[in-house]
Amino acid sequence: MRSKEERKKMTAHVAYEVAALEVTSDLFRQTKDRFVFEAFLIHARSLRDFFWEKSGGGKRRNDVVAEEFFADAQVWRSQKGPKSRSIIDTWKPIDRQLSHLTWERIDRERFTNLERYVPALADELLRQWEGFLVALNGEDAKQFRDALEKRRVEVRTAL
């Protein structure tokens, strides 16, 4: 587990991902803009990994995951529950279609229309966020809530 100070510093970064997900989800639903859509996917992917990946070594040892904010990782593992259908269906397509230039982009049989998943992904990730705060409770949850309010203002004023 990271130090309390490191976790405290990271709250603003996690809160930014939530605020950006909220804004890009809303904007995409209104505009269907392709660049907004891709921004949404970036933040959705970050939060998806934050909520469902496990801490560990290897190439992802520096990735920030939700369970690192609990003295006992099992608390979060039992709280978060299984991945929803929208998370499962989009996991690999987001990784492939967003961050790699692949041949699957021209193969309509293998291409996944991720745009249709925006509402479900946003809803699921924001539900996980609320569950994360409930599981944290106390001062840690308050730090995340306060950080999110600040980040919401920053993100919305940047538009």
BAFI-3210 file (N, C-alpha, C; in Angstrom, 3 decimals, decimal comma, padded with zeros to 6 digits):
// residues 159
n [1|2|3|4|5|6|7|8|9|10|11|12|13|14|15|16|17|18|19|20|21|22|23|24|25|26|27|28|29|30|31|32|33|34|35|36|37|38|39|40|41|42|43|44|45|46|47|48|49|50|51|52|53|54|55|56|57|58|59|60|61|62|63|64|65|66|67|68|69|70|71|72|73|74|75|76|77|78|79|80|81|82|83|84|85|86|87|88|89|90|91|92|93|94|95|96|97|98|99|100|101|102|103|104|105|106|107|108|109|110|111|112|113|114|115|116|117|118|119|120|121|122|123|124|125|126|127|128|129|130|131|132|133|134|135|136|137|138|139|140|141|142|143|144|145|146|147|148|149|150|151|152|153|154|155|156|157|158|159]
n.u [000,847|000,490|001,898|000,120|000,310|000,991|-001,327|-003,179|-002,322|-002,903|-005,653|-006,705|-006,057|-007,463|-010,023|-010,125|-010,349|-012,927|-014,486|-013,894|-014,921|-017,661|-018,225|-017,418|-019,089|-021,655|-021,335|-020,841|-023,251|-024,873|-023,672|-022,475|-019,881|-016,823|-014,220|-014,792|-015,966|-013,752|-012,207|-013,900|-013,690|-011,017|-011,024|-012,932|-011,642|-009,447|-010,761|-012,129|-009,976|-008,931|-010,978|-011,322|-008,908|-006,223|-003,861|-000,362|002,700|005,061|004,637|002,630|002,917|002,993|000,536|-002,436|-004,820|-008,086|-008,208|-005,899|-006,409|-007,417|-006,931|-007,195|-007,285|-009,278|-011,641|-012,437|-012,503|-014,635|-016,707|-016,939|-018,044|-019,041|-017,937|-019,935|-022,116|-021,651|-019,074|-017,592|-018,118|-016,866|-014,218|-011,825|-012,249|-012,087|-009,436|-008,100|-009,161|-008,878|-006,269|-004,480|-003,371|-004,996|-005,749|-008,285|-009,918|-010,837|-012,152|-015,228|-016,535|-015,148|-014,974|-016,076|-018,876|-018,425|-019,639|-022,329|-022,227|-021,700|-023,648|-024,227|-021,673|-020,811|-022,774|-022,319|-019,634|-019,816|-021,532|-019,851|-017,981|-019,471|-019,931|-017,317|-016,698|-018,520|-017,556|-015,063|-015,595|-015,631|-012,812|-011,146|-012,981|-014,186|-012,059|-011,826|-014,369|-014,258|-012,098|-013,191|-015,231|-013,682|-012,310|-014,419|-015,237|-012,893|-012,707|-015,111|-014,856|-012,849|-013,954]
n.v [-001,191|002,183|005,196|007,232|009,924|009,871|008,689|010,644|012,793|011,706|011,764|014,034|013,549|011,214|012,187|014,090|012,427|011,429|013,783|014,631|012,479|012,756|015,241|014,806|012,705|013,881|015,940|014,437|013,068|015,185|016,329|014,415|014,509|013,483|013,834|014,468|012,090|010,323|011,434|010,900|008,073|007,742|008,646|006,923|004,479|004,840|005,034|002,601|000,775|001,667|000,955|-001,883|-003,255|-005,034|-004,347|-004,717|-006,212|-006,086|-004,769|-002,954|-001,914|000,667|001,700|003,257|001,969|001,283|-000,412|000,119|002,121|001,154|-000,383|-003,095|-004,834|-006,557|-005,501|-003,586|-005,270|-006,979|-005,143|-003,861|-005,664|-007,789|-007,266|-005,263|-005,926|-003,995|-003,136|-005,502|-006,085|-003,974|-003,862|-005,021|-003,972|-001,139|-000,904|-001,793|-000,240|002,381|002,994|001,880|001,563|-000,430|-003,239|-004,008|-001,836|-001,507|-003,805|-004,687|-006,806|-007,337|-004,954|-002,838|-000,937|001,503|003,854|003,493|002,538|004,555|005,839|003,650|002,899|005,273|005,510|003,122|003,427|005,737|004,808|002,937|004,702|006,010|003,788|003,244|005,509|005,113|002,722|003,586|005,595|008,058|010,243|009,831|009,442|011,930|013,562|012,747|013,536|016,329|016,915|016,178|018,096|020,426|019,736|019,443|022,097|023,148|021,619|022,234|024,975|025,044|024,517]
n.w [000,000|-000,798|000,676|003,073|002,460|-000,287|-001,316|-000,637|-002,249|-004,706|-004,880|-006,186|-008,828|-009,463|-009,017|-011,052|-013,311|-012,942|-013,020|-015,630|-017,071|-016,510|-017,766|-020,478|-021,148|-020,961|-022,889|-025,227|-025,525|-026,207|-028,488|-030,170|-031,049|-032,430|-031,336|-028,703|-027,985|-028,128|-026,078|-023,937|-023,929|-023,173|-020,505|-019,461|-019,774|-018,056|-015,563|-015,521|-015,372|-012,944|-011,124|-011,545|-011,983|-010,364|-007,749|-008,133|-009,305|-011,995|-015,336|-014,806|-012,305|-011,324|-011,816|-010,715|-008,575|-007,275|-005,014|-003,626|-001,879|000,396|003,557|003,638|000,782|000,054|000,955|-000,976|-003,214|-002,646|-002,442|-004,967|-006,761|-009,576|-013,007|-015,107|-017,935|-019,918|-019,309|-019,637|-022,369|-023,654|-022,889|-024,206|-026,871|-026,388|-025,540|-027,862|-030,039|-029,260|-028,354|-030,122|-033,462|-035,409|-037,580|-037,189|-037,270|-039,856|-040,339|-040,275|-039,100|-036,805|-035,541|-032,937|-032,197|-030,247|-029,525|-028,941|-026,399|-024,618|-022,761|-020,987|-020,058|-018,796|-016,786|-015,320|-014,465|-012,911|-010,955|-009,775|-008,756|-006,759|-005,102|-004,382|-002,820|-000,719|000,354|001,201|003,124|005,846|006,470|004,220|002,115|002,167|001,343|-001,325|-002,287|-001,908|-003,581|-006,031|-006,367|-006,716|-009,067|-010,854|-011,212|-012,376|-014,768|-016,063|-016,423|-018,207|-020,621]
ca.u [000,000|001,208|001,798|-001,070|000,584|000,874|-002,746|-003,845|-001,962|-003,520|-007,104|-007,029|-005,922|-008,604|-011,198|-010,109|-010,878|-014,381|-015,051|-013,761|-015,880|-018,991|-018,347|-017,353|-020,307|-022,735|-021,074|-021,014|-024,686|-025,469|-023,061|-021,975|-018,591|-015,858|-013,123|-015,363|-016,129|-012,454|-011,844|-014,706|-013,110|-009,768|-011,356|-013,625|-010,612|-008,690|-011,584|-012,365|-008,789|-008,850|-011,931|-011,323|-007,590|-005,669|-002,506|000,620|003,988|005,136|004,621|001,574|003,117|002,776|-000,851|-003,226|-006,054|-008,940|-007,942|-004,754|-006,886|-007,978|-005,941|-007,395|-007,777|-010,469|-012,802|-012,873|-012,794|-015,990|-017,645|-017,122|-018,875|-018,559|-018,011|-021,226|-022,070|-021,034|-017,630|-017,058|-018,224|-016,038|-012,851|-010,821|-012,409|-011,548|-007,978|-007,630|-009,597|-008,518|-004,846|-003,647|-003,800|-005,108|-006,499|-009,683|-010,685|-011,475|-012,842|-016,513|-016,930|-014,433|-015,052|-017,169|-019,405|-018,338|-020,486|-023,603|-021,996|-021,387|-024,517|-024,077|-020,350|-020,809|-023,602|-021,644|-018,433|-020,234|-022,040|-018,669|-017,406|-020,263|-019,635|-015,960|-016,776|-019,226|-016,642|-013,992|-016,181|-014,765|-011,964|-010,675|-014,082|-014,351|-010,986|-012,199|-015,526|-013,768|-011,268|-014,080|-015,881|-012,686|-012,030|-015,600|-015,159|-011,785|-013,027|-016,205|-014,401|-011,907|-014,707]
ca.v [000,000|003,459|005,975|008,075|011,170|009,598|008,479|011,952|013,551|011,072|011,994|015,051|012,941|010,316|013,058|014,673|011,433|011,376|015,041|014,619|011,492|013,383|016,293|014,256|011,910|014,833|016,615|013,518|012,801|016,352|016,739|013,263|014,912|012,376|014,126|014,342|010,657|009,741|011,904|010,091|006,726|007,815|008,735|005,677|003,440|005,092|004,674|001,152|000,130|002,047|000,183|-003,341|-003,891|-005,307|-003,847|-005,782|-005,878|-006,135|-003,520|-002,043|-001,726|002,068|002,086|003,533|001,190|001,612|-001,210|000,667|003,114|000,405|-001,145|-004,468|-004,778|-007,390|-004,636|-003,075|-006,391|-007,479|-004,038|-003,472|-006,631|-008,217|-006,303|-005,220|-006,341|-002,933|-003,153|-006,710|-005,978|-002,897|-003,884|-005,191|-002,995|000,177|-001,001|-001,937|000,812|003,715|003,266|001,211|001,607|-001,846|-003,623|-004,203|-000,627|-001,640|-005,096|-004,416|-007,981|-007,314|-003,596|-002,641|000,424|001,908|005,023|003,082|002,169|005,730|005,990|002,535|002,989|006,414|005,156|002,086|003,972|006,671|003,950|002,410|005,827|006,163|002,627|003,445|006,485|004,469|001,745|004,325|006,385|008,884|011,320|009,528|009,721|013,391|014,110|012,501|014,382|017,707|016,990|016,122|019,404|021,334|019,316|019,757|023,521|023,314|021,007|022,970|026,304|024,870|024,317]
ca.w [000,000|-000,851|001,912|003,211|001,739|-001,722|-001,623|-000,539|-003,452|-005,877|-004,918|-007,194|-010,156|-009,639|-009,121|-012,402|-014,248|-012,747|-013,537|-017,091|-017,571|-016,443|-018,777|-021,830|-021,355|-021,239|-024,165|-026,343|-025,693|-026,847|-029,755|-030,949|-031,570|-032,410|-030,418|-027,359|-027,796|-027,811|-024,740|-023,018|-023,841|-022,406|-019,077|-019,111|-019,651|-016,815|-014,404|-015,589|-014,811|-011,530|-010,333|-011,689|-011,975|-009,036|-007,587|-008,275|-009,894|-013,443|-016,107|-014,331|-010,862|-010,953|-012,078|-009,508|-008,543|-006,129|-003,817|-002,896|-000,921|001,523|004,324|003,193|-000,600|-000,057|001,200|-002,278|-004,121|-002,379|-002,639|-006,368|-007,467|-010,897|-014,108|-015,806|-019,343|-020,725|-019,034|-020,278|-023,829|-024,213|-022,337|-025,271|-027,962|-026,022|-025,576|-029,245|-030,947|-028,783|-028,164|-031,118|-034,845|-035,730|-038,771|-036,808|-037,597|-041,172|-040,370|-039,621|-038,310|-035,524|-034,999|-031,992|-032,164|-028,841|-029,275|-028,346|-025,001|-023,790|-021,579|-020,044|-019,431|-017,871|-015,623|-014,533|-013,828|-011,853|-009,868|-009,078|-008,007|-005,530|-004,277|-003,867|-001,725|000,397|000,956|001,877|004,202|006,674|005,970|002,869|001,190|002,147|000,501|-002,729|-002,628|-002,020|-004,790|-007,201|-006,527|-007,296|-010,440|-011,679|-011,541|-013,309|-016,058|-016,720|-016,842|-019,326|-021,870]
c.u [000,883|001,017|000,529|-000,891|000,470|-000,591|-003,506|-003,563|-002,680|-005,015|-007,490|-006,967|-007,076|-009,875|-011,268|-010,711|-012,404|-015,034|-015,001|-014,716|-017,286|-019,187|-018,343|-018,570|-021,468|-022,555|-021,292|-022,488|-025,379|-024,965|-022,694|-020,634|-017,563|-014,712|-013,583|-015,529|-014,808|-011,961|-012,623|-014,074|-011,809|-010,072|-012,094|-012,613|-009,812|-009,485|-011,902|-011,188|-008,638|-009,763|-011,710|-009,956|-007,144|-004,270|-001,546|001,872|003,924|005,058|003,591|001,734|002,893|001,378|-001,591|-004,527|-006,783|-008,552|-006,749|-005,165|-007,526|-006,863|-005,998|-008,029|-009,066|-011,745|-013,334|-013,260|-014,203|-017,048|-017,959|-018,004|-018,315|-018,666|-019,390|-021,030|-021,374|-019,518|-016,985|-017,019|-017,274|-014,570|-011,808|-011,016|-011,876|-010,028|-007,461|-007,941|-009,154|-007,018|-003,925|-004,234|-003,804|-005,916|-007,970|-010,541|-011,394|-012,232|-014,148|-017,023|-016,328|-014,486|-016,257|-017,590|-019,482|-019,241|-021,787|-023,468|-021,775|-022,333|-024,314|-022,729|-020,301|-021,595|-022,896|-020,428|-018,781|-020,870|-020,875|-018,010|-018,152|-020,013|-018,255|-015,975|-017,470|-018,288|-015,505|-014,479|-015,158|-013,976|-011,473|-011,754|-014,294|-013,275|-011,315|-013,371|-015,096|-012,944|-012,141|-014,770|-014,928|-012,436|-013,213|-015,560|-014,073|-012,138|-014,096|-015,783|-013,433|-012,640|-014,879]
c.v [001,243|004,221|006,827|009,376|010,975|009,423|009,801|012,798|013,005|011,362|012,999|014,468|011,985|011,149|013,729|013,702|011,357|012,623|015,070|013,605|012,086|014,372|015,711|013,387|012,830|015,498|015,680|013,228|013,956|016,567|015,598|013,584|013,795|012,611|014,042|012,864|009,995|010,193|011,122|008,715|006,709|007,824|007,492|004,556|003,616|004,668|003,176|000,412|000,439|001,169|-001,319|-004,005|-004,102|-004,720|-005,020|-005,285|-005,867|-004,772|-002,523|-001,707|-000,290|002,560|002,261|002,753|001,435|000,858|-000,707|001,714|002,465|-000,349|-002,620|-004,422|-005,561|-006,581|-004,129|-004,209|-006,936|-006,408|-003,801|-004,430|-006,987|-007,094|-006,399|-005,675|-005,278|-002,877|-004,337|-006,543|-004,951|-002,960|-003,967|-004,204|-001,601|000,135|-001,027|-000,714|002,202|003,950|002,598|001,431|000,161|-002,061|-003,827|-002,982|-000,733|-002,954|-004,947|-005,594|-007,920|-005,949|-003,481|-001,176|000,870|003,096|004,628|002,717|003,368|005,862|004,885|002,582|004,126|006,074|004,147|002,629|004,958|005,922|003,360|003,489|006,008|004,995|002,707|004,405|005,898|003,500|002,433|004,922|007,269|009,940|011,066|009,834|011,232|014,046|013,921|013,386|015,835|017,892|016,980|017,462|020,414|021,000|019,586|021,206|023,744|022,801|021,805|024,363|026,203|024,729|025,605]
c.w [000,000|000,460|001,901|002,423|000,219|-002,115|-001,581|-001,786|-004,692|-005,972|-006,004|-008,600|-010,451|-009,820|-010,489|-013,412|-014,149|-013,331|-015,062|-017,720|-017,581|-017,582|-020,182|-022,148|-021,727|-022,608|-025,354|-026,586|-026,414|-028,272|-030,704|-031,617|-031,385|-031,425|-028,961|-027,009|-027,410|-026,438|-023,676|-022,832|-023,042|-020,910|-018,607|-018,909|-018,364|-015,588|-014,373|-014,958|-013,325|-010,683|-010,390|-011,745|-010,531|-008,968|-007,705|-008,937|-011,405|-014,083|-015,613|-012,848|-010,397|-011,270|-010,754|-009,599|-007,228|-004,868|-003,013|-001,851|000,306|002,236|003,929|001,803|-000,778|000,190|-000,138|-003,213|-003,892|-002,626|-004,116|-007,153|-008,829|-011,923|-014,752|-017,253|-020,182|-020,502|-019,749|-021,799|-024,435|-023,787|-023,450|-026,419|-027,617|-026,102|-027,009|-030,104|-030,517|-028,822|-029,173|-032,505|-035,322|-037,002|-038,454|-037,117|-038,946|-041,325|-039,584|-038,799|-036,906|-034,840|-034,066|-032,013|-030,703|-028,522|-028,586|-026,866|-024,071|-022,591|-020,539|-019,327|-018,413|-016,612|-014,725|-013,796|-012,713|-010,680|-009,066|-008,236|-006,683|-004,570|-003,643|-002,678|-000,493|001,113|001,708|003,188|004,931|005,928|004,542|001,834|001,068|001,268|-000,982|-003,148|-002,829|-003,294|-006,042|-007,418|-007,159|-008,762|-011,357|-012,129|-012,586|-014,705|-016,782|-017,151|-018,010|-020,655|-022,650]
res [m|r|s|k|e|e|r|k|k|m|t|a|h|v|a|y|e|v|a|a|l|e|v|t|s|d|l|f|r|q|t|k|d|r|f|v|f|e|a|f|l|i|h|a|r|s|l|r|d|f|f|w|e|k|s|g|g|g|k|r|r|n|d|v|v|a|e|e|f|f|a|d|a|q|v|w|r|s|q|k|g|p|k|s|r|s|i|i|d|t|w|k|p|i|d|r|q|l|s|h|l|t|w|e|r|i|d|r|e|r|f|t|n|l|e|r|y|v|p|a|l|a|d|e|l|l|r|q|w|e|g|f|l|v|a|l|n|g|e|d|a|k|q|f|r|d|a|l|e|k|r|r|v|e|v|r|t|a|l]
***
